[in-house]
Amino acid sequence: GIQVEQSPPDLILQEGANSTLRCNFSDSVNNLQWFHQNPWGQLINLFYIPSGTKQNGRLSATTVATERYSLLYISSSQTTDSGVYFCAVDQTGANNLFFGTGTRLTVIP
Amino acid sequence: GAVVSQHPSWVICKSGTSVKIECRSLDFQATTMFWYRQFPKQSLMLMATSNEGSKATYEQGVEKDKFLINHASLTLSTLTVTSAHPEDSSFYICSANREYQETQYFGPGTRLLVL
């Protein structure tokens, strides 16, 4: 089956710093999404981005489907950005998401 | 819009009992709902996909007789963990798709502890 690896697995940032999270996938996909899971377990949609670049405030994402990776950029990080960031991919076209290994981000004041 | 709720948020039960978890789309009709399981400090794993009025499709390795899924309406899906055992203790999360949209909206999750 498809492998979805995220790096780094853990990241600690000072408030205000920038970071780049990476998602590598081993096969072609129909769909790629980025999620933030807050410390209480709630998943929040960040981006639906099978290809190209999108921006939403301090966050932006780029997916290069031909090279099988996606990047999530966080600028001017805040303590509320803490949590786990997941990318998830779908190969079936039926939106059956396969989640990556996650990056646990801790932003310290 | 696109709010998904789950009930209960926490449940503790004795081994051998059955537990029902509800997933509701509050402000939209969900053509498809998904159930995931997440063990501590691990990723989410898709358990099954359900469409309103039809049988759920289970992922490989998920016992359909143990995890009963009913998608009775366009706003409600239920997951019943039958004869629960301690190894079923986990965080169960549902999600839902709006019609013609690929973005999944996630519920807040249900923490199950089987003693």
HADDOCK unambig.tbl for C-alpha pairs under 7 A between the chains (distance, minus, plus):
assign (segid A and resid 41 and name CA) (segid B and resid 108 and name CA) 6.60 0.50 0.50
assign (segid A and resid 41 and name CA) (segid B and resid 109 and name CA) 6.84 0.50 0.50
assign (segid A and resid 42 and name CA) (segid B and resid 107 and name CA) 6.97 0.50 0.50
assign (segid A and resid 42 and name CA) (segid B and resid 108 and name CA) 4.77 0.50 0.50
assign (segid A and resid 42 and name CA) (segid B and resid 109 and name CA) 6.88 0.50 0.50
assign (segid A and resid 43 and name CA) (segid B and resid 106 and name CA) 6.00 0.50 0.50
assign (segid A and resid 48 and name CA) (segid B and resid 103 and name CA) 6.63 0.50 0.50
assign (segid A and resid 95 and name CA) (segid B and resid 102 and name CA) 6.54 0.50 0.50
assign (segid A and resid 99 and name CA) (segid B and resid 43 and name CA) 6.47 0.50 0.50
assign (segid A and resid 99 and name CA) (segid B and resid 44 and name CA) 6.03 0.50 0.50
assign (segid A and resid 99 and name CA) (segid B and resid 45 and name CA) 6.97 0.50 0.50
assign (segid A and resid 100 and name CA) (segid B and resid 43 and name CA) 6.75 0.50 0.50
assign (segid A and resid 101 and name CA) (segid B and resid 43 and name CA) 5.69 0.50 0.50
assign (segid A and resid 102 and name CA) (segid B and resid 43 and name CA) 6.63 0.50 0.50
